[in-house]
């Protein structure tokens, strides 16, 4: 078994596809119209677990947009070249909440996606 996807609640399919694909560089791997909703999957450029993008079905789900991690960083985007990707994301308008810092597990900086979810961009640990 493997973890293949997580649901990410977003206000609009097309806005989410644009952000995750154009800004973060994810790939749109599925977009299937199911009549009453769409099955939309985006996956990171290096592969691995993707997101099923879901529009909210009620007020409780709508309130969870950007808060699925309860205010904590809960999404982790790993890169093999922190400086390259930090600069590229910054150039595309991603606003980091902090300057990069060095931890034992790698170089890291927190950012929020356009919907309010907090992410760590993590590069390899210094050798």
Beta strands, then each sheet from edge to edge (+ up, - down):
strand 1: 5-10
strand 2: 27-33
strand 3: 38-43
strand 4: 50-55
strand 5: 73-78
strand 6: 101-103
strand 7: 106-112
strand 8: 118-123
sheet 1: 1+ 4+ 3- 2+
sheet 2: 5+ 8+ 7- 6+
end
